[in-house]
Amino acid sequence: METFAKNKDLLFDKIEKYTDTSIDLIKLNAVEKSADVLSSLTSSIVVFIIFAMFTLFVNIGVSLFIGKLLNENYLGFLIVSTFYLVVGILVYYNRHKLIKTPLSNMIIIKLLTKIDLDEVLEHNKYVTDENTDSNSKA
């Protein structure tokens, strides 16, 4: 009877450890996925800001050029701003197809992609081996 009680206690301990480990794994996966999505969005935002600055200065140049051709600078800016008004209206009416759906799909793909643990371990081993080789050369 004592053996059964010991086995039962061992089984409950193993179940408790398994549950704790599973919860920890779920937490780590959630953190990893959140970090992946956040880093992707952050890098996209940085690229967007750089592209926006480039576009801003090109548009100023185009506006001044058109204004010089028409002998009135304000007309160049008016023409370029009208162009962007039309583009803005088109983007507004197609915002779900152009912005919402692709962004949602990117987030869903990032969140639902499974982690290949063997690949991660192999990559970490490769990185560790490279660091060891570079440290031994120094």
N, CA, C and O atoms as CSV, one atom per row, in Angstrom:
chain,resi,resn,atom,element,x,y,z
A,1,MET,N,N,0.813,-1.188,0.000
A,1,MET,CA,C,0.000,0.000,0.000
A,1,MET,C,C,0.864,1.261,0.000
A,1,MET,O,O,0.512,2.267,-0.617
A,2,GLU,N,N,1.997,1.194,0.700
A,2,GLU,CA,C,2.895,2.346,0.723
A,2,GLU,C,C,3.468,2.619,-0.660
A,2,GLU,O,O,3.670,3.777,-1.027
A,3,THR,N,N,3.730,1.578,-1.425
A,3,THR,CA,C,4.269,1.739,-2.769
A,3,THR,C,C,3.268,2.479,-3.650
A,3,THR,O,O,3.642,3.360,-4.424
A,4,PHE,N,N,2.007,2.117,-3.525
A,4,PHE,CA,C,0.964,2.803,-4.292
A,4,PHE,C,C,0.891,4.276,-3.908
A,4,PHE,O,O,0.756,5.133,-4.781
A,5,ALA,N,N,0.975,4.577,-2.636
A,5,ALA,CA,C,0.922,5.966,-2.168
A,5,ALA,C,C,2.130,6.743,-2.688
A,5,ALA,O,O,1.995,7.897,-3.094
A,6,LYS,N,N,3.317,6.116,-2.678
A,6,LYS,CA,C,4.521,6.783,-3.193
A,6,LYS,C,C,4.396,7.019,-4.691
A,6,LYS,O,O,4.718,8.097,-5.189
A,7,ASN,N,N,3.927,6.005,-5.402
A,7,ASN,CA,C,3.764,6.146,-6.850
A,7,ASN,C,C,2.740,7.233,-7.192
A,7,ASN,O,O,2.920,8.014,-8.125
A,8,LYS,N,N,1.662,7.255,-6.405
A,8,LYS,CA,C,0.634,8.271,-6.613
A,8,LYS,C,C,1.219,9.662,-6.380
A,8,LYS,O,O,0.966,10.576,-7.163
A,9,ASP,N,N,1.994,9.829,-5.318
A,9,ASP,CA,C,2.618,11.128,-5.032
A,9,ASP,C,C,3.610,11.503,-6.135
A,9,ASP,O,O,3.661,12.655,-6.567
A,10,LEU,N,N,4.390,10.530,-6.582
A,10,LEU,CA,C,5.337,10.794,-7.675
A,10,LEU,C,C,4.601,11.196,-8.950
A,10,LEU,O,O,5.030,12.099,-9.668
A,11,LEU,N,N,3.498,10.522,-9.221
A,11,LEU,CA,C,2.706,10.845,-10.403
A,11,LEU,C,C,2.156,12.270,-10.302
A,11,LEU,O,O,2.217,13.028,-11.271
A,12,PHE,N,N,1.629,12.630,-9.155
A,12,PHE,CA,C,1.109,13.990,-8.978
A,12,PHE,C,C,2.231,15.028,-9.095
A,12,PHE,O,O,2.021,16.095,-9.670
A,13,ASP,N,N,3.403,14.731,-8.563
A,13,ASP,CA,C,4.541,15.643,-8.694
A,13,ASP,C,C,4.934,15.822,-10.159
A,13,ASP,O,O,5.208,16.935,-10.607
A,14,LYS,N,N,4.959,14.721,-10.892
A,14,LYS,CA,C,5.321,14.802,-12.312
A,14,LYS,C,C,4.263,15.575,-13.100
A,14,LYS,O,O,4.596,16.361,-13.987
A,15,ILE,N,N,3.000,15.351,-12.776
A,15,ILE,CA,C,1.924,16.091,-13.447
A,15,ILE,C,C,2.048,17.582,-13.147
A,15,ILE,O,O,1.871,18.414,-14.037
A,16,GLU,N,N,2.351,17.920,-11.901
A,16,GLU,CA,C,2.502,19.319,-11.518
A,16,GLU,C,C,3.691,19.950,-12.256
A,16,GLU,O,O,3.587,21.067,-12.763
A,17,LYS,N,N,4.818,19.233,-12.315
A,17,LYS,CA,C,5.993,19.747,-13.024
A,17,LYS,C,C,5.700,19.900,-14.514
A,17,LYS,O,O,6.095,20.888,-15.132
A,18,TYR,N,N,5.004,18.915,-15.086
A,18,TYR,CA,C,4.643,18.978,-16.504
A,18,TYR,C,C,3.749,20.190,-16.776
A,18,TYR,O,O,3.953,20.900,-17.761
A,19,THR,N,N,2.776,20.427,-15.924
A,19,THR,CA,C,1.865,21.567,-16.083
A,19,THR,C,C,2.628,22.879,-15.968
A,19,THR,O,O,2.419,23.793,-16.766
A,20,ASP,N,N,3.510,22.978,-14.981
A,20,ASP,CA,C,4.310,24.199,-14.825
A,20,ASP,C,C,5.191,24.431,-16.042
A,20,ASP,O,O,5.314,25.558,-16.522
A,21,THR,N,N,5.799,23.369,-16.537
A,21,THR,CA,C,6.662,23.475,-17.710
A,21,THR,C,C,5.856,23.886,-18.936
A,21,THR,O,O,6.312,24.705,-19.734
A,22,SER,N,N,4.660,23.322,-19.088
A,22,SER,CA,C,3.803,23.681,-20.224
A,22,SER,C,C,3.395,25.143,-20.157
A,22,SER,O,O,3.388,25.831,-21.178
A,23,ILE,N,N,3.058,25.622,-18.979
A,23,ILE,CA,C,2.683,27.029,-18.812
A,23,ILE,C,C,3.868,27.932,-19.130
A,23,ILE,O,O,3.713,28.951,-19.804
A,24,ASP,N,N,5.051,27.562,-18.648
A,24,ASP,CA,C,6.249,28.345,-18.948
A,24,ASP,C,C,6.523,28.373,-20.450
A,24,ASP,O,O,6.900,29.410,-20.997
A,25,LEU,N,N,6.334,27.233,-21.114
A,25,LEU,CA,C,6.548,27.174,-22.560
A,25,LEU,C,C,5.557,28.063,-23.301
A,25,LEU,O,O,5.930,28.748,-24.253
A,26,ILE,N,N,4.314,28.056,-22.877
A,26,ILE,CA,C,3.303,28.922,-23.501
A,26,ILE,C,C,3.665,30.390,-23.307
A,26,ILE,O,O,3.539,31.192,-24.233
A,27,LYS,N,N,4.113,30.741,-22.106
A,27,LYS,CA,C,4.520,32.124,-21.841
A,27,LYS,C,C,5.695,32.526,-22.727
A,27,LYS,O,O,5.704,33.616,-23.300
A,28,LEU,N,N,6.688,31.640,-22.838
A,28,LEU,CA,C,7.863,31.944,-23.660
A,28,LEU,C,C,7.488,32.072,-25.135
A,28,LEU,O,O,8.004,32.942,-25.836
A,29,ASN,N,N,6.597,31.214,-25.600
A,29,ASN,CA,C,6.146,31.322,-26.996
A,29,ASN,C,C,5.403,32.632,-27.230
A,29,ASN,O,O,5.579,33.273,-28.266
A,30,ALA,N,N,4.574,33.029,-26.268
A,30,ALA,CA,C,3.839,34.290,-26.403
A,30,ALA,C,C,4.805,35.475,-26.434
A,30,ALA,O,O,4.639,36.395,-27.235
A,31,VAL,N,N,5.798,35.450,-25.573
A,31,VAL,CA,C,6.787,36.534,-25.546
A,31,VAL,C,C,7.559,36.571,-26.861
A,31,VAL,O,O,7.791,37.645,-27.415
A,32,GLU,N,N,7.957,35.407,-27.359
A,32,GLU,CA,C,8.720,35.343,-28.600
A,32,GLU,C,C,7.898,35.861,-29.767
A,32,GLU,O,O,8.401,36.628,-30.588
A,33,LYS,N,N,6.647,35.452,-29.849
A,33,LYS,CA,C,5.780,35.900,-30.936
A,33,LYS,C,C,5.517,37.403,-30.839
A,33,LYS,O,O,5.536,38.106,-31.849
A,34,SER,N,N,5.275,37.888,-29.640
A,34,SER,CA,C,5.038,39.325,-29.455
A,34,SER,C,C,6.269,40.128,-29.850
A,34,SER,O,O,6.157,41.163,-30.506
A,35,ALA,N,N,7.428,39.656,-29.455
A,35,ALA,CA,C,8.671,40.348,-29.805
A,35,ALA,C,C,8.886,40.337,-31.314
A,35,ALA,O,O,9.349,41.327,-31.881
A,36,ASP,N,N,8.554,39.224,-31.968
A,36,ASP,CA,C,8.710,39.128,-33.411
A,36,ASP,C,C,7.795,40.105,-34.129
A,36,ASP,O,O,8.223,40.803,-35.049
A,37,VAL,N,N,6.540,40.157,-33.714
A,37,VAL,CA,C,5.582,41.081,-34.332
A,37,VAL,C,C,5.997,42.519,-34.079
A,37,VAL,O,O,5.973,43.342,-34.994
A,38,LEU,N,N,6.376,42.829,-32.853
A,38,LEU,CA,C,6.765,44.194,-32.505
A,38,LEU,C,C,8.014,44.629,-33.262
A,38,LEU,O,O,8.088,45.763,-33.736
A,39,SER,N,N,8.996,43.738,-33.381
A,39,SER,CA,C,10.213,44.109,-34.108
A,39,SER,C,C,9.926,44.290,-35.596
A,39,SER,O,O,10.501,45.174,-36.231
A,40,SER,N,N,9.047,43.466,-36.157
A,40,SER,CA,C,8.677,43.630,-37.565
A,40,SER,C,C,7.966,44.959,-37.791
A,40,SER,O,O,8.261,45.676,-38.747
A,41,LEU,N,N,7.037,45.279,-36.912
A,41,LEU,CA,C,6.317,46.545,-37.046
A,41,LEU,C,C,7.249,47.745,-36.850
A,41,LEU,O,O,7.142,48.748,-37.556
A,42,THR,N,N,8.159,47.630,-35.888
A,42,THR,CA,C,9.089,48.726,-35.630
A,42,THR,C,C,9.997,48.966,-36.835
A,42,THR,O,O,10.211,50.109,-37.239
A,43,SER,N,N,10.526,47.894,-37.400
A,43,SER,CA,C,11.390,48.077,-38.565
A,43,SER,C,C,10.608,48.622,-39.751
A,43,SER,O,O,11.132,49.427,-40.522
A,44,SER,N,N,9.370,48.196,-39.903
A,44,SER,CA,C,8.539,48.732,-40.986
A,44,SER,C,C,8.265,50.218,-40.777
A,44,SER,O,O,8.271,50.992,-41.734
A,45,ILE,N,N,8.027,50.613,-39.543
A,45,ILE,CA,C,7.779,52.030,-39.243
A,45,ILE,C,C,9.013,52.867,-39.530
A,45,ILE,O,O,8.900,53.964,-40.077
A,46,VAL,N,N,10.190,52.370,-39.173
A,46,VAL,CA,C,11.427,53.109,-39.437
A,46,VAL,C,C,11.632,53.286,-40.939
A,46,VAL,O,O,11.963,54.380,-41.397
A,47,VAL,N,N,11.438,52.218,-41.700
A,47,VAL,CA,C,11.576,52.305,-43.160
A,47,VAL,C,C,10.545,53.280,-43.720
A,47,VAL,O,O,10.858,54.062,-44.618
A,48,PHE,N,N,9.322,53.240,-43.199
A,48,PHE,CA,C,8.281,54.157,-43.658
A,48,PHE,C,C,8.666,55.606,-43.384
A,48,PHE,O,O,8.466,56.466,-44.242
A,49,ILE,N,N,9.208,55.890,-42.217
A,49,ILE,CA,C,9.596,57.266,-41.877
A,49,ILE,C,C,10.706,57.758,-42.806
A,49,ILE,O,O,10.668,58.895,-43.276
A,50,ILE,N,N,11.684,56.907,-43.066
A,50,ILE,CA,C,12.776,57.292,-43.976
A,50,ILE,C,C,12.224,57.548,-45.373
A,50,ILE,O,O,12.582,58.533,-46.018
A,51,PHE,N,N,11.354,56.661,-45.835
A,51,PHE,CA,C,10.752,56.833,-47.156
A,51,PHE,C,C,9.889,58.093,-47.198
A,51,PHE,O,O,9.876,58.792,-48.211
A,52,ALA,N,N,9.176,58.392,-46.125
A,52,ALA,CA,C,8.335,59.587,-46.071
A,52,ALA,C,C,9.188,60.855,-46.152
A,52,ALA,O,O,8.814,61.816,-46.824
A,53,MET,N,N,10.328,60.852,-45.469
A,53,MET,CA,C,11.214,62.020,-45.536
A,53,MET,C,C,11.749,62.210,-46.959
A,53,MET,O,O,11.795,63.329,-47.469
A,54,PHE,N,N,12.149,61.111,-47.586
A,54,PHE,CA,C,12.618,61.174,-48.967
A,54,PHE,C,C,11.520,61.732,-49.872
A,54,PHE,O,O,11.762,62.626,-50.684
A,55,THR,N,N,10.316,61.192,-49.720
A,55,THR,CA,C,9.189,61.633,-50.538
A,55,THR,C,C,8.872,63.108,-50.300
A,55,THR,O,O,8.553,63.836,-51.240
A,56,LEU,N,N,8.959,63.542,-49.055
A,56,LEU,CA,C,8.697,64.944,-48.738
A,56,LEU,C,C,9.632,65.868,-49.514
A,56,LEU,O,O,9.189,66.835,-50.133
A,57,PHE,N,N,10.925,65.563,-49.476
A,57,PHE,CA,C,11.881,66.436,-50.147
A,57,PHE,C,C,11.770,66.358,-51.668
A,57,PHE,O,O,11.966,67.362,-52.353
A,58,VAL,N,N,11.463,65.195,-52.194
A,58,VAL,CA,C,11.236,65.075,-53.638
A,58,VAL,C,C,10.015,65.895,-54.027
A,58,VAL,O,O,10.025,66.572,-55.055
A,59,ASN,N,N,8.958,65.843,-53.213
A,59,ASN,CA,C,7.745,66.605,-53.515
A,59,ASN,C,C,7.982,68.109,-53.450
A,59,ASN,O,O,7.425,68.862,-54.249
A,60,ILE,N,N,8.790,68.539,-52.522
A,60,ILE,CA,C,9.122,69.971,-52.467
A,60,ILE,C,C,9.869,70.369,-53.735
A,60,ILE,O,O,9.599,71.412,-54.331
A,61,GLY,N,N,10.812,69.521,-54.136
A,61,GLY,CA,C,11.550,69.799,-55.367
A,61,GLY,C,C,10.654,69.821,-56.587
A,61,GLY,O,O,10.778,70.711,-57.429
A,62,VAL,N,N,9.758,68.865,-56.698
A,62,VAL,CA,C,8.824,68.819,-57.830
A,62,VAL,C,C,7.904,70.041,-57.805
A,62,VAL,O,O,7.626,70.633,-58.848
A,63,SER,N,N,7.436,70.413,-56.620
A,63,SER,CA,C,6.560,71.588,-56.502
A,63,SER,C,C,7.273,72.849,-56.953
A,63,SER,O,O,6.712,73.664,-57.685
A,64,LEU,N,N,8.515,73.005,-56.510
A,64,LEU,CA,C,9.277,74.185,-56.923
A,64,LEU,C,C,9.554,74.168,-58.424
A,64,LEU,O,O,9.518,75.213,-59.075
A,65,PHE,N,N,9.829,72.991,-58.972
A,65,PHE,CA,C,10.074,72.876,-60.407
A,65,PHE,C,C,8.834,73.243,-61.208
A,65,PHE,O,O,8.913,74.020,-62.159
A,66,ILE,N,N,7.683,72.684,-60.823
A,66,ILE,CA,C,6.429,73.009,-61.519
A,66,ILE,C,C,6.120,74.494,-61.357
A,66,ILE,O,O,5.691,75.152,-62.305
A,67,GLY,N,N,6.341,75.022,-60.148
A,67,GLY,CA,C,6.110,76.448,-59.915
A,67,GLY,C,C,7.001,77.319,-60.783
A,67,GLY,O,O,6.573,78.370,-61.260
A,68,LYS,N,N,8.239,76.888,-60.990
A,68,LYS,CA,C,9.159,77.655,-61.838
A,68,LYS,C,C,8.697,77.611,-63.301
A,68,LYS,O,O,8.786,78.604,-64.024
A,69,LEU,N,N,8.197,76.429,-63.722
A,69,LEU,CA,C,7.691,76.325,-65.099
A,69,LEU,C,C,6.477,77.219,-65.317
A,69,LEU,O,O,6.295,77.776,-66.400
A,70,LEU,N,N,5.637,77.355,-64.274
A,70,LEU,CA,C,4.416,78.167,-64.379
A,70,LEU,C,C,4.629,79.610,-63.919
A,70,LEU,O,O,3.695,80.412,-63.938
A,71,ASN,N,N,5.844,79.938,-63.509
A,71,ASN,CA,C,6.225,81.275,-63.029
A,71,ASN,C,C,5.517,81.678,-61.745
A,71,ASN,O,O,5.530,82.856,-61.385
A,72,GLU,N,N,4.909,80.748,-61.057
A,72,GLU,CA,C,4.279,81.001,-59.752
A,72,GLU,C,C,4.512,79.777,-58.867
A,72,GLU,O,O,3.991,78.699,-59.152
A,73,ASN,N,N,5.298,79.939,-57.787
A,73,ASN,CA,C,5.629,78.798,-56.928
A,73,ASN,C,C,4.400,78.172,-56.287
A,73,ASN,O,O,4.331,76.953,-56.130
A,74,TYR,N,N,3.425,79.005,-55.914
A,74,TYR,CA,C,2.260,78.453,-55.230
A,74,TYR,C,C,1.479,77.488,-56.123
A,74,TYR,O,O,0.855,76.553,-55.620
A,75,LEU,N,N,1.505,77.707,-57.449
A,75,LEU,CA,C,0.795,76.800,-58.359
A,75,LEU,C,C,1.431,75.406,-58.355
A,75,LEU,O,O,0.728,74.400,-58.451
A,76,GLY,N,N,2.747,75.351,-58.244
A,76,GLY,CA,C,3.422,74.053,-58.163
A,76,GLY,C,C,2.994,73.287,-56.927
A,76,GLY,O,O,2.704,72.092,-56.994
A,77,PHE,N,N,2.956,73.981,-55.796
A,77,PHE,CA,C,2.525,73.330,-54.552
A,77,PHE,C,C,1.050,72.954,-54.614
A,77,PHE,O,O,0.658,71.915,-54.083
A,78,LEU,N,N,0.230,73.776,-55.252
A,78,LEU,CA,C,-1.190,73.484,-55.392
A,78,LEU,C,C,-1.407,72.237,-56.254
A,78,LEU,O,O,-2.249,71.401,-55.926
A,79,ILE,N,N,-0.671,72.108,-57.330
A,79,ILE,CA,C,-0.806,70.947,-58.216
A,79,ILE,C,C,-0.363,69.671,-57.500
A,79,ILE,O,O,-1.047,68.649,-57.569
A,80,VAL,N,N,0.770,69.729,-56.820
A,80,VAL,CA,C,1.261,68.542,-56.104
A,80,VAL,C,C,0.302,68.169,-54.969
A,80,VAL,O,O,0.033,66.985,-54.764
A,81,SER,N,N,-0.211,69.139,-54.239
A,81,SER,CA,C,-1.137,68.819,-53.148
A,81,SER,C,C,-2.459,68.268,-53.681
A,81,SER,O,O,-3.072,67.417,-53.037
A,82,THR,N,N,-2.906,68.735,-54.842
A,82,THR,CA,C,-4.115,68.179,-55.463
A,82,THR,C,C,-3.884,66.724,-55.861
A,82,THR,O,O,-4.762,65.879,-55.688
A,83,PHE,N,N,-2.709,66.440,-56.390
A,83,PHE,CA,C,-2.364,65.055,-56.723
A,83,PHE,C,C,-2.463,64.175,-55.473
A,83,PHE,O,O,-3.032,63.085,-55.527
A,84,TYR,N,N,-1.917,64.638,-54.362
A,84,TYR,CA,C,-1.962,63.842,-53.130
A,84,TYR,C,C,-3.372,63.757,-52.550
A,84,TYR,O,O,-3.705,62.781,-51.878
A,85,LEU,N,N,-4.182,64.743,-52.797
A,85,LEU,CA,C,-5.583,64.659,-52.381
A,85,LEU,C,C,-6.286,63.524,-53.124
A,85,LEU,O,O,-7.029,62.748,-52.523
A,86,VAL,N,N,-6.049,63.432,-54.422
A,86,VAL,CA,C,-6.645,62.355,-55.220
A,86,VAL,C,C,-6.122,60.998,-54.755
A,86,VAL,O,O,-6.897,60.055,-54.595
A,87,VAL,N,N,-4.811,60.895,-54.538
A,87,VAL,CA,C,-4.218,59.636,-54.057
A,87,VAL,C,C,-4.798,59.283,-52.690
A,87,VAL,O,O,-5.114,58.120,-52.442
A,88,GLY,N,N,-4.941,60.259,-51.805
A,88,GLY,CA,C,-5.503,60.026,-50.480
A,88,GLY,C,C,-6.922,59.512,-50.534
A,88,GLY,O,O,-7.294,58.615,-49.778
A,89,ILE,N,N,-7.720,60.080,-51.430
A,89,ILE,CA,C,-9.110,59.622,-51.579
A,89,ILE,C,C,-9.136,58.182,-52.081
A,89,ILE,O,O,-9.914,57.366,-51.588
A,90,LEU,N,N,-8.290,57.868,-53.059
A,90,LEU,CA,C,-8.234,56.502,-53.579
A,90,LEU,C,C,-7.786,55.503,-52.499
A,90,LEU,O,O,-8.345,54.412,-52.391
A,91,VAL,N,N,-6.798,55.876,-51.718
A,91,VAL,CA,C,-6.322,54.994,-50.645
A,91,VAL,C,C,-7.406,54.833,-49.586
A,91,VAL,O,O,-7.585,53.737,-49.053
A,92,TYR,N,N,-8.123,55.894,-49.273
A,92,TYR,CA,C,-9.187,55.814,-48.269
A,92,TYR,C,C,-10.266,54.816,-48.687
A,92,TYR,O,O,-10.722,54.016,-47.870
A,93,TYR,N,N,-10.669,54.861,-49.935
A,93,TYR,CA,C,-11.725,53.948,-50.380
A,93,TYR,C,C,-11.242,52.513,-50.563
A,93,TYR,O,O,-12.050,51.584,-50.590
A,94,ASN,N,N,-9.937,52.329,-50.686
A,94,ASN,CA,C,-9.374,50.979,-50.827
A,94,ASN,C,C,-8.526,50.589,-49.619
A,94,ASN,O,O,-7.676,49.705,-49.724
A,95,ARG,N,N,-8.744,51.235,-48.474
A,95,ARG,CA,C,-7.878,51.028,-47.307
A,95,ARG,C,C,-7.908,49.601,-46.788
A,95,ARG,O,O,-6.888,49.107,-46.307
A,96,HIS,N,N,-9.035,48.930,-46.870
A,96,HIS,CA,C,-9.101,47.553,-46.365
A,96,HIS,C,C,-8.248,46.635,-47.227
A,96,HIS,O,O,-7.526,45.782,-46.712
A,97,LYS,N,N,-8.334,46.811,-48.529
A,97,LYS,CA,C,-7.575,45.962,-49.441
A,97,LYS,C,C,-6.087,46.316,-49.438
A,97,LYS,O,O,-5.244,45.428,-49.558
A,98,LEU,N,N,-5.757,47.595,-49.305
A,98,LEU,CA,C,-4.371,48.035,-49.399
A,98,LEU,C,C,-3.613,48.011,-48.069
A,98,LEU,O,O,-2.401,47.799,-48.056
A,99,ILE,N,N,-4.312,48.225,-46.956
A,99,ILE,CA,C,-3.614,48.373,-45.675
A,99,ILE,C,C,-4.065,47.336,-44.654
A,99,ILE,O,O,-3.245,46.578,-44.137
A,100,LYS,N,N,-5.358,47.298,-44.362
A,100,LYS,CA,C,-5.856,46.468,-43.261
A,100,LYS,C,C,-5.611,44.978,-43.488
A,100,LYS,O,O,-5.080,44.302,-42.606
A,101,THR,N,N,-5.985,44.463,-44.643
A,101,THR,CA,C,-5.842,43.033,-44.915
A,101,THR,C,C,-4.382,42.587,-44.932
A,101,THR,O,O,-4.057,41.600,-44.271
A,102,PRO,N,N,-3.476,43.270,-45.659
A,102,PRO,CA,C,-2.074,42.822,-45.635
A,102,PRO,C,C,-1.444,42.909,-44.240
A,102,PRO,O,O,-0.681,42.026,-43.848
A,103,LEU,N,N,-1.760,43.963,-43.497
A,103,LEU,CA,C,-1.202,44.106,-42.153
A,103,LEU,C,C,-1.737,43.021,-41.229
A,103,LEU,O,O,-0.979,42.437,-40.454
A,104,SER,N,N,-3.032,42.748,-41.303
A,104,SER,CA,C,-3.619,41.679,-40.489
A,104,SER,C,C,-3.019,40.329,-40.851
A,104,SER,O,O,-2.706,39.531,-39.967
A,105,ASN,N,N,-2.859,40.070,-42.133
A,105,ASN,CA,C,-2.263,38.802,-42.568
A,105,ASN,C,C,-0.827,38.657,-42.069
A,105,ASN,O,O,-0.425,37.572,-41.650
A,106,MET,N,N,-0.053,39.741,-42.112
A,106,MET,CA,C,1.330,39.684,-41.640
A,106,MET,C,C,1.379,39.357,-40.155
A,106,MET,O,O,2.193,38.541,-39.724
A,107,ILE,N,N,0.511,39.990,-39.372
A,107,ILE,CA,C,0.490,39.739,-37.932
A,107,ILE,C,C,0.048,38.311,-37.647
A,107,ILE,O,O,0.637,37.640,-36.800
A,108,ILE,N,N,-0.980,37.839,-38.342
A,108,ILE,CA,C,-1.468,36.474,-38.129
A,108,ILE,C,C,-0.395,35.454,-38.498
A,108,ILE,O,O,-0.186,34.487,-37.766
A,109,ILE,N,N,0.279,35.655,-39.614
A,109,ILE,CA,C,1.337,34.725,-40.030
A,109,ILE,C,C,2.452,34.704,-38.999
A,109,ILE,O,O,2.956,33.637,-38.649
A,110,LYS,N,N,2.841,35.877,-38.511
A,110,LYS,CA,C,3.900,35.929,-37.496
A,110,LYS,C,C,3.479,35.218,-36.219
A,110,LYS,O,O,4.286,34.524,-35.601
A,111,LEU,N,N,2.220,35.384,-35.817
A,111,LEU,CA,C,1.759,34.784,-34.569
A,111,LEU,C,C,1.536,33.281,-34.682
A,111,LEU,O,O,1.713,32.557,-33.702
A,112,LEU,N,N,1.153,32.804,-35.856
A,112,LEU,CA,C,0.817,31.395,-35.996
A,112,LEU,C,C,1.950,30.523,-36.532
A,112,LEU,O,O,1.799,29.305,-36.619
A,113,THR,N,N,3.070,31.124,-36.889
A,113,THR,CA,C,4.204,30.339,-37.366
A,113,THR,C,C,4.775,29.553,-36.199
A,113,THR,O,O,5.107,30.110,-35.153
A,114,LYS,N,N,4.882,28.250,-36.400
A,114,LYS,CA,C,5.418,27.411,-35.331
A,114,LYS,C,C,6.930,27.561,-35.269
A,114,LYS,O,O,7.591,27.818,-36.276
A,115,ILE,N,N,7.455,27.395,-34.076
A,115,ILE,CA,C,8.893,27.456,-33.872
A,115,ILE,C,C,9.448,26.055,-34.082
A,115,ILE,O,O,8.976,25.098,-33.470
A,116,ASP,N,N,10.446,25.936,-34.943
A,116,ASP,CA,C,11.121,24.665,-35.127
A,116,ASP,C,C,12.279,24.641,-34.133
A,116,ASP,O,O,13.324,25.250,-34.362
A,117,LEU,N,N,12.075,23.930,-33.028
A,117,LEU,CA,C,13.046,23.927,-31.936
A,117,LEU,C,C,14.397,23.396,-32.393
A,117,LEU,O,O,15.433,23.909,-31.971
A,118,ASP,N,N,14.405,22.378,-33.248
A,118,ASP,CA,C,15.667,21.840,-33.741
A,118,ASP,C,C,16.434,22.903,-34.524
A,118,ASP,O,O,17.654,23.015,-34.406
A,119,GLU,N,N,15.702,23.684,-35.328
A,119,GLU,CA,C,16.347,24.733,-36.110
A,119,GLU,C,C,16.926,25.811,-35.194
A,119,GLU,O,O,18.032,26.295,-35.435
A,120,VAL,N,N,16.199,26.186,-34.158
A,120,VAL,CA,C,16.678,27.196,-33.211
A,120,VAL,C,C,17.933,26.699,-32.498
A,120,VAL,O,O,18.916,27.429,-32.370
A,121,LEU,N,N,17.887,25.455,-32.039
A,121,LEU,CA,C,19.047,24.897,-31.346
A,121,LEU,C,C,20.249,24.806,-32.273
A,121,LEU,O,O,21.370,25.097,-31.858
A,122,GLU,N,N,20.033,24.407,-33.521
A,122,GLU,CA,C,21.125,24.314,-34.495
A,122,GLU,C,C,21.706,25.692,-34.772
A,122,GLU,O,O,22.924,25.851,-34.859
A,123,HIS,N,N,20.827,26.703,-34.911
A,123,HIS,CA,C,21.291,28.070,-35.140
A,123,HIS,C,C,22.104,28.569,-33.948
A,123,HIS,O,O,23.164,29.170,-34.126
A,124,ASN,N,N,21.613,28.322,-32.735
A,124,ASN,CA,C,22.331,28.746,-31.533
A,124,ASN,C,C,23.678,28.042,-31.437
A,124,ASN,O,O,24.666,28.654,-31.030
A,125,LYS,N,N,23.730,26.765,-31.805
A,125,LYS,CA,C,24.994,26.030,-31.787
A,125,LYS,C,C,25.960,26.630,-32.792
A,125,LYS,O,O,27.148,26.780,-32.506
A,126,TYR,N,N,25.447,26.977,-33.985
A,126,TYR,CA,C,26.274,27.569,-35.023
A,126,TYR,C,C,26.826,28.919,-34.574
A,126,TYR,O,O,28.004,29.213,-34.775
A,127,VAL,N,N,25.964,29.740,-33.964
A,127,VAL,CA,C,26.392,31.054,-33.480
A,127,VAL,C,C,27.416,30.894,-32.362
A,127,VAL,O,O,28.412,31.616,-32.327
A,128,THR,N,N,27.179,29.955,-31.446
A,128,THR,CA,C,28.111,29.706,-30.353
A,128,THR,C,C,29.451,29.230,-30.893
A,128,THR,O,O,30.501,29.656,-30.412
A,129,ASP,N,N,29.422,28.344,-31.895
A,129,ASP,CA,C,30.663,27.862,-32.496
A,129,ASP,C,C,31.432,28.989,-33.155
A,129,ASP,O,O,32.658,29.042,-33.053
A,130,GLU,N,N,30.721,29.909,-33.841
A,130,GLU,CA,C,31.382,31.054,-34.471
A,130,GLU,C,C,32.024,31.945,-33.414
A,130,GLU,O,O,33.162,32.385,-33.582
A,131,ASN,N,N,31.299,32.216,-32.317
A,131,ASN,CA,C,31.841,33.058,-31.249
A,131,ASN,C,C,33.057,32.400,-30.612
A,131,ASN,O,O,34.028,33.086,-30.291
A,132,THR,N,N,33.024,31.090,-30.425
A,132,THR,CA,C,34.154,30.392,-29.843
A,132,THR,C,C,35.358,30.467,-30.766
A,132,THR,O,O,36.482,30.664,-30.306
A,133,ASP,N,N,35.130,30.307,-32.085
A,133,ASP,CA,C,36.217,30.376,-33.050
A,133,ASP,C,C,36.816,31.770,-33.081
A,133,ASP,O,O,38.040,31.905,-33.109
A,134,SER,N,N,35.997,32.808,-33.076
A,134,SER,CA,C,36.506,34.173,-33.123
A,134,SER,C,C,37.227,34.551,-31.831
A,134,SER,O,O,38.190,35.317,-31.867
A,135,ASN,N,N,36.770,34.020,-30.679
A,135,ASN,CA,C,37.446,34.292,-29.415
A,135,ASN,C,C,38.784,33.583,-29.338
A,135,ASN,O,O,39.728,34.115,-28.753
A,136,SER,N,N,38.886,32.398,-29.912
A,136,SER,CA,C,40.153,31.660,-29.863
A,136,SER,C,C,41.187,32.304,-30.780
A,136,SER,O,O,42.385,32.184,-30.521
A,137,LYS,N,N,40.756,32.992,-31.855
A,137,LYS,CA,C,41.683,33.670,-32.758
A,137,LYS,C,C,42.215,34.953,-32.148
A,137,LYS,O,O,43.325,35.373,-32.473
A,138,ALA,N,N,41.441,35.588,-31.263
A,138,ALA,CA,C,41.812,36.877,-30.697
A,138,ALA,C,C,42.820,36.747,-29.619
A,138,ALA,O,O,43.237,37.750,-29.039
